[in-house]
Amino acid sequence: MRLTIPQDRFADALGTVSRAVSPKNTIPALAGVHVRATPGRLLLRATDLELAIERTVEAEVHEPGEAILPARYLADLVRKIPFGDVDLEVKDGQPVAAVRWGKSHYTIHGFPAADFPDIPAVSGPSFRVDRGAFRELIRQTAFAAAQEEARPYLKGVFLTLAGSELLGVATDSIRIATTRVPADNPENQSLQVIVPGRSLQELARLLAGAEDEEPLRVSAEPNQVSFDLGDIRVISRLLEGQYPDVLRLIPTSYPTRARLDRSQFLEAIDRAQVLSRDGSLRFSVGPEQLVITGATPEVGQVYEEVPLVLEGDPLDIGFNARYLTEGLRAMDDREFWFEFSGSRNPARIRPAEGDGYVYVVLPLVTF
């Protein structure tokens, strides 16, 4: 294999696929990037057996071939090369790469290409969704997935495709985040999958940096899902298990509803939790303002007032500040509804306008 490629293009592609490399993997070849050169194209792939990322870039290929090269060393070296063309050469039967530019010459030891595991094509049912809309779905759900959980399926986002709507749901048993986005589903496919939160977070980063406006193509099989961005493909294993029907746990009646300015409320909570060691805060919903209080005996006390528009009865309730701020930062709306079904029942947060995003959180019962 012998090729020439611009340094910036090579570095960008290596940075993309290297996100799928796990430094803790015990299989040596999985610490590498599989590179395959064909006429005019260079395909780079990396995987940790749960997440795989592929990227195709243009290159001047003098001799086709393939090899596995260590992701860490190759990516760091190419990133530090001055702007210009990079020559990459790997001789047949010798997994050693020669990297040259200008008068500089490096060699990097790799692994035989045959050691790289197969990455599935994923040719199951597919649909398309706007890239920005799907990135917003990830932003508004993945943060609420469990981090450490005896039920592994709660570490993912439950995606349901029905008709022209894609629903995302995530929960860690303390809060529920859910949002809906339009989907292009001309064949009226039905789909229910649990995608690991980590896979979606990596996909969100790629979507944020993508310049292509073409919709994201999503394909799924029983154990795998593929997200096709054109020159980039993200493949993830699916989590097994029966995702709980958490939407039925969301209250339908809210005797107390407060309309608040999101920025004012977030700023007040940020200040209040400075003096709250465990983030526990008390919220008194009154006719004209919401009062935030808290105390840590050896630190001090907290008092904040935030104006509101109240519908219904006053109420006192407690929450962990982190759960409120994470839910509110997942939306961009200027105002939101804070709706209460009782001082010991779940509360709901949603934008003042629109009903796509809904966030439900359990209160603290120590107040």
C-alpha positions in Angstrom: 0.0 0.0 0.0 1.3 3.4 -1.0 -0.6 6.7 -1.0 -0.3 10.4 -0.7 -2.9 12.5 1.3 -3.1 16.1 2.6 -2.1 16.3 6.3 -5.3 18.1 7.4 -7.6 15.6 5.7 -5.7 12.6 7.1 -5.6 14.1 10.6 -9.3 14.9 10.6 -10.2 11.4 9.4 -8.0 9.8 12.1 -9.5 12.0 14.8 -13.0 10.9 13.7 -12.5 7.1 13.7 -10.1 7.1 16.8 -13.1 7.9 19.0 -14.2 4.3 18.6 -10.8 3.0 20.0 -10.8 1.8 23.6 -7.5 2.2 25.4 -8.5 -0.6 27.8 -9.1 -3.2 25.2 -7.1 -6.4 25.7 -7.1 -7.3 21.9 -4.0 -5.6 20.4 -5.5 -5.1 17.0 -8.4 -3.1 18.5 -6.0 -0.4 19.6 -5.4 0.3 15.9 -7.1 1.9 12.9 -7.7 -0.3 9.9 -6.7 1.5 6.8 -7.6 0.3 3.3 -6.5 2.0 0.2 -8.4 1.6 -3.1 -8.1 3.7 -6.3 -8.7 7.3 -5.2 -10.0 6.5 -1.8 -8.8 5.7 1.7 -11.2 3.9 4.1 -10.3 4.2 7.9 -12.1 2.0 10.5 -11.9 1.5 14.2 -14.0 -0.4 16.7 -14.1 -1.6 20.3 -16.6 -4.3 19.4 -19.5 -2.2 20.7 -19.0 0.9 18.7 -17.5 1.2 15.2 -16.7 4.3 13.1 -15.8 4.3 9.5 -14.7 7.2 7.4 -13.9 7.4 3.7 -11.6 10.2 2.3 -10.1 11.0 -1.0 -6.4 10.1 -1.5 -3.9 9.7 -4.3 -3.4 5.9 -4.1 -0.3 4.6 -5.9 -0.6 1.0 -4.7 -3.8 -0.4 -3.1 -3.5 -2.4 0.2 -4.5 -2.5 3.8 -3.1 -2.7 7.3 -3.8 -2.0 11.0 -1.8 0.9 12.5 -1.8 2.0 16.1 -4.4 4.7 16.5 -2.7 6.7 19.3 0.7 7.0 17.7 -0.5 7.5 14.1 -3.1 10.1 15.0 -0.8 12.1 17.3 2.0 12.0 14.7 -0.2 13.1 11.8 -1.8 15.8 13.9 1.6 17.4 14.6 2.9 17.3 11.0 3.1 20.7 9.4 0.5 21.4 6.7 1.2 19.6 3.5 1.1 16.2 1.8 1.8 13.0 3.8 3.1 9.8 2.1 2.1 6.6 3.7 3.6 3.2 2.7 3.1 -0.3 4.0 5.0 -3.1 2.2 3.1 -6.4 1.5 3.4 -8.9 4.3 5.1 -6.4 6.7 2.7 -4.5 9.0 5.1 -1.6 9.3 4.1 1.8 8.0 6.5 4.4 6.7 5.3 8.0 7.1 7.1 10.7 5.2 6.7 14.4 4.6 9.3 16.8 3.5 12.7 15.5 4.7 11.1 13.7 7.7 10.7 9.9 7.9 9.0 7.8 10.6 8.2 4.1 10.9 5.3 2.8 12.9 4.7 -0.9 13.7 1.2 -2.2 13.3 -0.7 -5.5 12.9 -1.7 -7.7 10.0 -5.0 -6.5 8.3 -6.5 -9.9 8.8 -6.6 -9.4 12.6 -9.3 -6.7 12.3 -12.8 -7.9 13.1 -15.6 -7.7 10.6 -17.9 -4.7 10.8 -21.4 -5.5 9.8 -23.1 -3.8 6.8 -26.5 -3.5 8.7 -29.0 -3.9 5.8 -32.2 -4.0 7.9 -35.1 -1.6 7.8 -34.1 2.0 7.3 -35.4 5.5 7.5 -34.1 9.1 7.3 -34.2 11.9 9.8 -32.9 15.5 9.7 -29.4 15.7 11.1 -30.1 18.7 13.3 -33.3 17.1 14.6 -31.6 13.8 15.5 -28.8 15.7 17.3 -31.4 17.5 19.3 -33.1 14.2 20.1 -29.8 12.9 21.5 -29.1 16.1 23.4 -32.6 16.0 25.1 -32.5 12.3 26.0 -29.0 10.7 26.3 -28.0 12.7 29.4 -30.9 11.0 31.4 -29.7 7.4 30.6 -28.2 5.5 33.6 -24.5 5.5 34.0 -24.1 2.5 36.3 -27.1 0.3 36.4 -27.9 -3.4 37.3 -30.3 -3.3 34.3 -27.9 -2.5 31.4 -30.7 -1.6 29.0 -31.2 1.6 31.0 -27.8 2.8 29.9 -29.3 3.4 26.5 -31.9 5.5 24.7 -35.0 3.7 23.6 -35.9 4.7 20.0 -39.3 4.0 18.6 -40.2 4.7 15.0 -43.9 4.8 14.2 -45.2 6.3 11.0 -43.5 9.7 10.4 -42.4 10.2 14.0 -39.3 9.1 15.9 -39.6 9.0 19.7 -36.6 8.9 22.1 -36.9 8.0 25.7 -34.2 7.7 28.4 -34.4 7.1 32.2 -32.2 6.3 35.1 -35.2 5.5 37.4 -35.1 9.0 38.9 -36.0 11.1 35.9 -37.4 10.5 32.4 -36.4 12.5 29.3 -38.4 12.1 26.1 -38.7 14.0 22.8 -40.2 13.5 19.4 -38.9 14.4 16.0 -40.2 14.0 12.4 -38.8 11.1 10.4 -38.9 10.3 6.7 -40.3 6.8 6.7 -41.8 6.2 3.2 -42.0 2.4 3.6 -43.9 2.8 7.0 -41.3 0.8 8.9 -41.8 0.1 12.6 -38.8 0.0 14.8 -37.9 -0.3 18.5 -34.3 -0.4 19.6 -32.1 0.5 22.6 -29.0 2.3 21.5 -26.2 2.8 24.1 -25.9 6.3 25.3 -22.2 6.4 24.6 -22.8 5.5 20.9 -25.3 8.3 20.6 -23.0 10.9 22.3 -20.2 10.1 19.8 -22.7 10.3 16.9 -23.9 13.7 18.3 -20.3 15.0 18.1 -19.9 13.9 14.5 -23.3 15.5 13.6 -22.2 18.8 15.2 -19.2 18.9 13.0 -20.7 17.7 9.7 -21.2 20.1 6.9 -23.4 17.9 4.7 -27.1 18.8 4.9 -28.3 15.5 3.6 -30.6 13.6 6.1 -29.1 11.0 8.4 -29.9 7.4 7.2 -30.6 5.0 10.0 -30.7 1.2 9.5 -31.2 -1.5 12.1 -31.0 -5.2 12.5 -31.7 -7.3 15.6 -28.3 -6.7 17.2 -26.9 -3.7 15.4 -27.8 -0.2 14.2 -26.0 1.9 11.6 -26.0 5.7 11.2 -24.9 6.8 7.7 -23.6 10.3 7.3 -22.3 9.8 3.8 -18.5 9.7 4.1 -18.9 8.6 7.8 -20.7 5.6 9.2 -21.3 4.8 12.9 -22.3 1.3 13.8 -23.3 0.3 17.3 -24.4 -2.8 19.0 -27.9 -2.6 20.5 -28.6 -3.2 24.2 -30.7 -6.3 25.0 -33.7 -6.3 27.3 -37.3 -5.2 27.6 -37.3 -1.4 28.0 -39.9 -0.4 30.6 -43.0 1.5 29.6 -41.9 4.5 31.6 -44.3 6.9 29.7 -47.2 5.5 31.6 -45.6 6.7 34.8 -45.8 10.3 33.8 -48.7 12.0 35.6 -51.5 13.3 33.4 -52.9 15.8 36.0 -51.0 18.8 37.4 -52.9 20.9 39.9 -50.0 23.3 40.2 -48.4 24.9 37.1 -45.7 27.6 37.1 -44.5 29.4 34.1 -40.9 30.6 34.5 -38.0 32.2 32.7 -35.5 29.5 32.0 -32.3 31.6 32.3 -33.4 33.2 35.6 -34.3 29.9 37.1 -31.1 28.2 36.1 -29.0 31.1 37.4 -30.8 31.0 40.7 -30.2 27.2 41.0 -26.5 27.5 40.1 -26.0 30.0 42.9 -28.1 28.1 45.4 -26.3 24.8 45.0 -22.9 26.5 45.8 -23.8 26.3 49.5 -25.7 23.0 49.2 -23.3 20.1 49.7 -25.5 17.4 48.2 -27.5 19.6 45.9 -30.8 19.3 47.9 -33.0 22.4 47.6 -36.5 23.3 48.7 -38.8 25.0 46.3 -41.8 27.0 47.6 -44.2 27.7 44.7 -46.2 30.8 45.6 -48.7 33.1 43.9 -46.0 35.5 42.5 -42.6 33.9 43.0 -40.8 30.6 43.5 -38.6 30.7 46.5 -35.5 28.5 46.6 -34.0 27.7 50.0 -31.4 25.3 51.4 -29.0 25.0 54.3 -25.8 23.2 55.1 -25.1 23.6 58.9 -21.4 24.2 58.7 -21.5 26.2 55.4 -24.5 28.5 55.4 -28.0 29.1 54.1 -29.6 29.8 50.7 -32.5 32.1 49.7 -33.5 32.9 46.1 -36.6 34.3 44.6 -37.7 33.8 40.9 -40.8 35.5 39.5 -43.5 33.2 38.0 -46.9 33.0 36.6 -48.9 30.5 38.7 -51.9 28.4 37.7 -53.4 26.4 40.5 -52.4 25.9 44.2 -49.2 26.9 46.0 -46.9 24.0 46.9 -43.7 23.1 48.7 -41.4 20.5 47.2 -37.7 19.4 47.2 -35.4 18.5 44.3 -31.8 17.6 43.7 -30.4 20.7 41.8 -28.4 18.7 39.3 -31.4 16.8 38.0 -33.3 20.1 37.4 -30.3 21.9 35.7 -29.5 19.0 33.4 -33.2 18.8 32.2 -33.4 22.5 31.6 -30.1 22.8 29.8 -31.4 20.2 27.3 -33.8 22.9 26.0 -33.2 26.3 24.5 -36.6 27.9 25.0 -36.9 31.2 26.9 -39.7 30.1 29.1 -40.9 26.7 30.4 -43.7 25.1 32.4 -42.8 23.6 35.8 -45.8 21.4 36.5 -46.5 19.6 39.8 -48.7 16.6 40.6 -48.1 16.8 44.3 -45.2 17.4 46.8 -44.2 13.7 46.7 -45.1 12.9 43.1 -43.2 13.3 39.8 -42.9 16.9 38.4 -42.9 17.7 34.7 -40.8 20.3 32.8 -41.6 21.2 29.2 -41.2 24.2 26.9 -43.8 26.9 27.2 -44.4 26.5 23.5 -44.5 23.1 21.8 -44.8 19.6 23.2 -41.8 17.8 21.6 -39.6 17.7 24.7 -40.8 16.4 28.1 -38.7 16.0 31.2 -40.0 14.3 34.4 -38.2 14.1 37.7 -38.9 12.6 41.1 -38.8 15.0 44.0 -36.8 14.5 47.2 -39.0 13.2 50.1 -36.8 14.5 52.9 -38.5 17.9 53.0 
